[in-house]
Amino acid sequence: MNKSPDLDPLAVEPPSEALPTRLKELALLFLKLGAIGFGGPQAHIAMIHDEAVVRRGWMKEEQFLEGVAICEMLPGPASTQTGIYTGYLRAGQLGALVAGLCFIAPAFFIVLGLSWAYFRFQGVPQIEDLFLGISPVVIAIIFGFCWKLSKKAIKDWQGVAIAIAVLILSLAFRVNILLLFLLASLAGLALYRPTTPPPAGPSARTSAWLAPLWPIAQGWPHLLANVTAEPLAASGFWGLDRIQNYFLPLTTFFLKTGAFIFGGGLVIIPLLETAVVNDFQWMTRDQFIDGVALGELTPGPVVITAAFVGYKVAGAVGALVATIAIFTPSFLFIMFASPFLLRLRQNPWVKSALKGVLPAALGAIAAAAVPLAAAALIQPTLPRTIVAITVGLAALVALIRFRRPTWQLVPAGAIAGLIAGAIV
């Protein structure tokens, strides 16, 4: 069952090349894009468009835009899903699998190597100086993302109210993030209720689409939070001594996380920070910020931070398990639900629900950024604190005012931290 999908009215013309040839082309292309894909999700999507539409003519412009629209609607990293969608149109389900895996693989191996080096040399003064500059840059990236997301998500006072409510409930009362997303989607249905009656059929009621999220939001966090209550030491490289105990927690948690990353890859931050720092105590807040920094430093989606967490918990095997789990929902959405999602995207009830979820994502990210900023900017000495604040503000200005890409800011922060650390 590997036929090219029927996406009427944007039907895919049958390719003339044999399936093995198409799969090889997809593998080579997405390995390349995964290795050079710096600049964030919009840059990734632009690269895929240039290669698949402009240079190779694998699909029509309308087909590509329709795919991007689907991926933007779904939870998960939109750029990775666009790659999976491209492979799906080119070579069916096998093509989707090959394109997605090849796009993710370079970033995974880079993060795996950096994770080993980070935990192997943690505590070395030069490494601490590096992250004196890197961590404030990550905080600037998070707040810069909040600024950009606010322009997309906040259209009226109702959106402002949802964002502020989620910010307060998450920051002050530690309400479960997934529960807040569910409530925000219901608020979106109430506040932005469509004026036209819902269409008939199984996708007509968004409430039915959202209903399965309730037991997930309520039950899974409590189930997983009981796994460990003690701070976790770093695993050995392979993690074979730990994976038996942590395979199920890692798999279940990252599957859940991959299914709820609405609004962009950085929405992973509040979901991960609450769980891995506060609930599971798999790592400290400083380690978590550094892991996000490594994710920003590599090509590919920032969601690859999951590999850093998995490595800390159960070594290279844990990193692989976490990575597979967090990306699995993206593969399933595109490979098995694309025709349905094309219809669902036009559903006014789904659009109304998402109008509530996007401001909630903004509030959740801002709430997570506050304690992370405190951990990154407040240093043991006043001079180092001044350095951290200065680097963070400079990075924020460079990001918003001059629109510098994040992959340039992170190394610049590292250099600034090394220089300042040697002085102060």
C-alpha positions as CSV (number, residue, x, y, z in Angstrom):
1,M,0.0,0.0,0.0
2,N,2.4,2.6,-1.2
3,K,0.5,4.4,-3.9
4,S,0.8,8.1,-4.3
5,P,-2.0,9.8,-2.4
6,D,-5.2,11.1,-3.9
7,L,-5.4,14.7,-2.9
8,D,-8.2,15.9,-5.2
9,P,-8.5,18.6,-6.5
10,L,-4.8,18.9,-6.3
11,A,-4.1,15.4,-7.7
12,V,-0.5,14.3,-7.9
13,E,0.7,13.4,-11.4
14,P,2.2,9.9,-11.4
15,P,6.0,10.2,-11.4
16,S,7.9,8.4,-14.2
17,E,10.8,7.2,-12.1
18,A,10.8,3.9,-10.3
19,L,10.1,3.8,-6.6
20,P,13.7,3.0,-5.5
21,T,15.0,5.9,-7.6
22,R,12.5,8.3,-6.0
23,L,13.4,7.0,-2.5
24,K,17.1,7.5,-3.2
25,E,16.4,11.1,-4.4
26,L,14.4,11.9,-1.3
27,A,17.1,10.4,1.0
28,L,19.9,12.4,-0.6
29,L,17.9,15.6,-0.7
30,F,16.7,15.5,2.9
31,L,20.1,14.4,4.3
32,K,21.5,17.5,2.6
33,L,18.7,19.8,3.9
34,G,19.0,18.3,7.4
35,A,22.7,19.0,7.5
36,I,22.5,22.6,6.2
37,G,19.1,23.6,7.6
38,F,20.1,26.5,9.8
39,G,17.8,29.5,10.3
40,G,14.6,28.1,11.8
41,P,11.4,26.6,10.4
42,Q,10.7,29.2,7.8
43,A,14.1,28.8,6.3
44,H,13.6,25.1,6.2
45,I,10.3,25.4,4.4
46,A,11.9,27.8,1.9
47,M,14.7,25.4,1.2
48,I,12.2,22.5,0.7
49,H,10.2,24.7,-1.6
50,D,13.2,25.7,-3.7
51,E,14.4,22.1,-4.0
52,A,11.1,20.2,-4.5
53,V,9.0,22.7,-6.4
54,V,11.4,25.1,-8.2
55,R,14.3,22.9,-9.0
56,R,12.9,19.4,-9.3
57,G,9.2,20.1,-10.1
58,W,8.0,17.3,-7.9
59,M,4.8,19.1,-7.1
60,K,2.7,22.1,-8.1
61,E,2.9,25.4,-6.2
62,E,-0.6,24.9,-5.1
63,Q,0.1,21.5,-3.7
64,F,3.1,22.7,-1.7
65,L,1.1,25.7,-0.2
66,E,-1.7,23.3,0.7
67,G,0.8,21.0,2.4
68,V,2.4,23.9,4.4
69,A,-1.1,25.1,5.4
70,I,-1.9,21.6,6.8
71,C,1.5,21.4,8.6
72,E,1.0,24.8,10.2
73,M,-2.4,23.7,11.5
74,L,-1.1,20.5,13.1
75,P,0.8,20.1,16.3
76,G,4.5,19.4,15.8
77,P,7.4,21.0,14.0
78,A,5.9,22.4,10.7
79,S,9.2,22.3,8.8
80,T,9.7,18.6,9.5
81,Q,6.1,17.8,8.6
82,T,6.6,19.7,5.4
83,G,9.5,17.4,4.5
84,I,7.4,14.4,5.4
85,Y,4.5,15.7,3.3
86,T,6.9,16.3,0.3
87,G,8.1,12.7,0.6
88,Y,4.5,11.5,0.8
89,L,3.5,13.2,-2.4
90,R,6.7,12.0,-4.1
91,A,6.7,8.3,-3.1
92,G,3.8,7.6,-0.8
93,Q,4.2,6.4,2.7
94,L,7.7,5.0,2.2
95,G,8.7,8.3,0.8
96,A,7.3,10.2,3.8
97,L,9.3,7.9,6.1
98,V,12.5,8.3,4.2
99,A,12.2,12.1,3.8
100,G,11.4,12.6,7.5
101,L,14.1,10.3,8.9
102,C,16.8,11.7,6.6
103,F,15.8,15.3,7.5
104,I,16.0,14.5,11.3
105,A,19.1,12.3,11.3
106,P,21.9,14.9,10.9
107,A,20.5,17.1,13.8
108,F,20.1,14.0,16.0
109,F,23.7,12.8,15.6
110,I,25.0,16.4,16.1
111,V,22.9,16.7,19.3
112,L,24.0,13.3,20.5
113,G,27.7,14.3,20.1
114,L,27.1,17.6,21.8
115,S,25.2,16.0,24.7
116,W,28.1,13.6,25.3
117,A,30.6,16.4,25.3
118,Y,28.3,18.6,27.6
119,F,27.9,16.0,30.3
120,R,31.5,14.7,29.9
121,F,33.1,18.1,30.4
122,Q,30.4,19.8,32.5
123,G,32.0,21.9,35.3
124,V,35.1,22.8,33.3
125,P,35.4,26.6,33.7
126,Q,35.6,27.2,29.9
127,I,32.4,25.3,29.4
128,E,30.7,27.4,32.1
129,D,32.0,30.6,30.4
130,L,30.5,29.4,27.0
131,F,27.1,29.0,28.5
132,L,27.4,32.3,30.4
133,G,26.9,33.8,26.9
134,I,24.8,31.1,25.3
135,S,22.0,30.8,27.9
136,P,21.0,34.5,27.8
137,V,20.9,34.2,24.0
138,V,18.4,31.3,24.3
139,I,16.3,33.5,26.6
140,A,16.3,36.2,24.0
141,I,15.3,33.7,21.3
142,I,12.4,32.6,23.5
143,F,11.1,36.1,24.1
144,G,11.7,37.0,20.5
145,F,9.6,34.1,19.5
146,C,6.9,35.3,21.9
147,W,7.0,38.7,20.1
148,K,6.6,37.1,16.7
149,L,3.9,34.7,17.8
150,S,2.0,37.5,19.4
151,K,1.6,39.2,16.0
152,K,0.2,35.9,14.6
153,A,-1.9,34.8,17.6
154,I,-3.2,38.0,19.1
155,K,-5.9,39.6,16.9
156,D,-8.3,41.0,19.5
157,W,-8.9,41.5,23.2
158,Q,-10.2,37.9,23.6
159,G,-6.8,36.6,22.4
160,V,-5.0,38.9,24.9
161,A,-7.3,37.6,27.7
162,I,-6.6,33.9,26.8
163,A,-2.8,34.5,26.7
164,I,-2.8,36.4,30.1
165,A,-5.0,33.8,31.7
166,V,-2.7,30.9,30.6
167,L,0.3,32.9,31.7
168,I,-1.1,33.5,35.2
169,L,-2.5,30.0,35.7
170,S,0.7,28.3,34.5
171,L,3.2,30.6,36.3
172,A,1.3,31.2,39.6
173,F,-0.8,28.1,40.0
174,R,1.2,25.5,38.0
175,V,-1.9,24.3,36.1
176,N,-1.1,21.5,33.7
177,I,-0.2,22.9,30.3
178,L,-2.1,20.4,28.3
179,L,-5.2,21.0,30.3
180,L,-4.8,24.7,29.6
181,F,-4.5,24.0,25.9
182,L,-7.7,22.0,26.0
183,L,-9.6,24.7,27.9
184,A,-8.2,27.3,25.5
185,S,-9.5,25.4,22.5
186,L,-13.0,25.2,24.2
187,A,-12.7,29.0,24.8
188,G,-11.9,29.5,21.1
189,L,-15.1,27.5,20.2
190,A,-17.1,29.7,22.5
191,L,-15.6,33.1,21.6
192,Y,-15.1,32.5,17.8
193,R,-18.1,30.4,17.2
194,P,-18.7,30.0,13.4
195,T,-21.8,31.8,12.1
196,T,-22.4,29.0,9.5
197,P,-23.7,25.6,10.7
198,P,-21.1,22.9,10.9
199,P,-20.9,20.5,7.9
200,A,-22.1,17.0,8.2
201,G,-19.7,14.1,8.7
202,P,-17.3,12.8,11.3
203,S,-15.1,16.0,11.2
204,A,-18.0,18.3,11.8
205,R,-17.7,18.7,15.6
206,T,-14.3,19.9,16.8
207,S,-15.4,19.0,20.3
208,A,-15.3,15.3,19.3
209,W,-11.8,15.8,17.8
210,L,-10.6,17.4,21.1
211,A,-12.4,15.0,23.5
212,P,-9.6,12.4,23.5
213,L,-7.2,15.0,24.8
214,W,-9.0,15.2,28.2
215,P,-7.8,11.9,29.7
216,I,-4.3,12.5,28.2
217,A,-4.1,16.0,29.8
218,Q,-5.4,14.7,33.1
219,G,-4.0,11.2,33.5
220,W,-0.6,10.9,31.8
221,P,1.2,13.7,33.7
222,H,0.2,12.2,37.0
223,L,1.2,8.7,35.9
224,L,4.6,9.8,34.6
225,A,5.4,12.1,37.5
226,N,5.6,9.1,39.8
227,V,8.5,7.6,37.9
228,T,11.2,9.4,40.0
229,A,11.3,12.0,42.7
230,E,15.1,12.3,43.0
231,P,17.5,14.4,40.9
232,L,19.0,12.2,38.2
233,A,22.7,11.8,37.5
234,A,23.9,11.8,33.9
235,S,23.7,8.4,32.2
236,G,26.7,6.6,30.7
237,F,27.1,6.9,26.9
238,W,24.9,4.0,25.8
239,G,22.6,4.0,28.7
240,L,21.9,0.3,28.6
241,D,21.8,0.0,32.4
242,R,18.9,2.5,32.5
243,I,16.8,2.1,29.4
244,Q,14.8,-0.8,30.9
245,N,13.5,1.5,33.6
246,Y,13.1,4.6,31.5
247,F,11.9,3.2,28.2
248,L,8.2,3.6,29.0
249,P,8.4,7.0,30.7
250,L,10.5,8.4,27.9
251,T,8.3,7.0,25.1
252,T,5.0,7.9,26.7
253,F,6.0,11.4,27.7
254,F,7.6,12.4,24.4
255,L,4.7,10.9,22.4
256,K,2.4,13.1,24.4
257,T,4.7,16.1,23.9
258,G,4.9,15.6,20.1
259,A,1.2,15.6,19.9
260,F,0.8,19.0,21.6
261,I,3.4,21.3,20.1
262,F,0.9,23.9,18.7
263,G,2.2,27.2,17.6
264,G,5.8,26.4,16.7
265,G,8.7,24.3,17.9
266,L,9.4,26.5,20.9
267,V,6.1,25.5,22.4
268,I,8.0,22.4,23.5
269,I,9.7,24.6,26.1
270,P,6.9,24.9,28.6
271,L,5.9,21.3,28.1
272,L,9.4,20.0,28.6
273,E,10.4,22.4,31.4
274,T,7.5,21.6,33.6
275,A,8.0,17.9,33.3
276,V,11.7,17.2,33.1
277,V,12.7,19.9,35.7
278,N,9.8,20.1,38.1
279,D,8.0,16.8,37.9
280,F,10.5,14.1,36.9
281,Q,13.6,16.0,38.1
282,W,15.5,14.5,35.2
283,M,17.7,17.6,35.0
284,T,18.3,21.0,36.6
285,R,16.9,24.2,35.1
286,D,20.3,25.3,34.0
287,Q,20.9,22.0,32.2
288,F,17.5,22.4,30.5
289,I,18.4,25.9,29.2
290,D,21.7,24.6,27.9
291,G,19.9,21.7,26.2
292,V,17.6,24.2,24.4
293,A,20.7,26.1,23.4
294,L,22.3,23.0,21.8
295,G,19.0,22.4,20.0
296,E,19.1,26.0,18.6
297,L,22.8,25.6,17.6
298,T,22.1,22.6,15.4
299,P,20.4,22.4,12.0
300,G,16.9,21.0,12.0
301,P,14.0,21.7,14.4
302,V,14.5,22.8,18.0
303,V,12.3,19.8,19.0
304,I,15.5,17.8,18.7
305,T,16.2,19.0,22.2
306,A,14.3,15.8,23.1
307,A,17.5,13.9,22.2
308,F,19.4,15.9,24.8
309,V,16.9,15.1,27.5
310,G,16.8,11.4,26.5
311,Y,20.7,11.3,26.6
312,K,20.7,12.7,30.2
313,V,18.2,10.1,31.3
314,A,19.4,6.9,29.4
315,G,22.3,7.7,27.2
316,A,22.4,7.3,23.4
317,V,19.6,4.7,23.5
318,G,17.5,7.1,25.6
319,A,18.2,9.9,23.1
320,L,17.0,7.6,20.2
321,V,13.9,6.6,22.1
322,A,13.0,10.2,22.9
323,T,13.6,11.4,19.4
324,I,11.5,8.6,17.8
325,A,8.7,9.2,20.2
326,I,8.5,13.0,19.8
327,F,8.5,12.8,16.0
328,T,6.1,9.8,15.7
329,P,2.9,12.0,15.8
330,S,4.2,14.1,12.9
331,F,4.8,11.0,10.8
332,L,1.4,9.6,11.7
333,F,-0.5,12.8,11.0
334,I,1.0,13.2,7.5
335,M,1.3,9.6,6.4
336,F,-2.2,8.4,7.4
337,A,-4.4,11.5,7.8
338,S,-3.4,13.9,5.0
339,P,-6.6,13.5,2.9
340,F,-8.7,13.9,6.0
341,L,-6.7,16.9,7.2
342,L,-7.2,18.7,3.9
343,R,-10.9,18.7,4.7
344,L,-10.5,19.3,8.4
345,R,-8.4,22.4,7.7
346,Q,-11.4,24.1,6.1
347,N,-13.7,23.2,9.0
348,P,-14.8,26.5,10.7
349,W,-15.0,24.7,14.1
350,V,-11.4,23.6,13.9
351,K,-10.4,27.2,13.0
352,S,-12.3,28.5,16.0
353,A,-10.6,26.1,18.3
354,L,-7.1,27.0,17.0
355,K,-7.9,30.7,17.5
356,G,-8.0,29.8,21.2
357,V,-5.0,27.5,21.2
358,L,-2.5,29.9,19.7
359,P,-2.8,32.6,22.3
360,A,-2.6,29.9,25.0
361,A,0.7,28.7,23.4
362,L,2.0,32.3,23.7
363,G,1.0,32.5,27.4
364,A,2.5,29.1,28.1
365,I,5.9,30.0,26.5
366,A,6.0,33.3,28.4
367,A,5.3,31.6,31.7
368,A,8.0,29.0,31.1
369,A,10.5,31.8,30.1
370,V,10.3,33.6,33.4
371,P,12.0,31.0,35.6
372,L,14.3,30.1,32.8
373,A,15.3,33.8,32.4
374,A,16.0,34.0,36.2
375,A,18.2,30.9,36.0
376,A,20.1,32.2,33.0
377,L,20.6,35.8,34.0
378,I,21.2,35.7,37.7
379,Q,24.8,34.5,38.1
380,P,26.9,33.8,41.2
381,T,28.6,37.2,41.0
382,L,27.4,40.7,40.1
383,P,29.8,41.1,37.1
384,R,28.7,37.8,35.6
385,T,25.1,38.8,36.1
386,I,25.7,42.1,34.3
387,V,27.4,40.2,31.4
388,A,24.5,37.8,31.1
389,I,21.9,40.6,31.0
390,T,23.9,42.6,28.5
391,V,24.3,39.6,26.2
392,G,20.6,38.8,26.5
393,L,19.5,42.3,25.7
394,A,21.9,42.6,22.7
395,A,20.7,39.3,21.3
396,L,17.1,40.4,21.7
397,V,17.8,43.6,19.8
398,A,19.7,41.7,17.1
399,L,16.8,39.2,16.7
400,I,13.9,41.7,16.6
401,R,15.4,44.9,15.2
402,F,18.0,43.4,12.8
403,R,16.4,40.0,12.3
404,R,19.6,38.1,12.7
405,P,19.1,34.3,12.5
406,T,19.4,32.3,15.7
407,W,22.2,30.1,14.4
408,Q,24.4,33.2,14.2
409,L,23.4,34.5,17.6
410,V,24.2,31.4,19.6
411,P,27.9,31.1,18.5
412,A,28.2,34.9,19.0
413,G,26.9,34.5,22.5
414,A,29.4,31.7,23.2
415,I,32.3,33.8,22.0
416,A,31.1,36.7,24.2
417,G,30.8,34.4,27.2
418,L,34.3,33.0,26.7
419,I,35.8,36.5,26.5
420,A,33.8,37.9,29.4
421,G,34.4,34.8,31.5
422,A,38.1,35.2,31.2
423,I,37.9,38.8,32.4
424,V,35.3,38.6,35.2
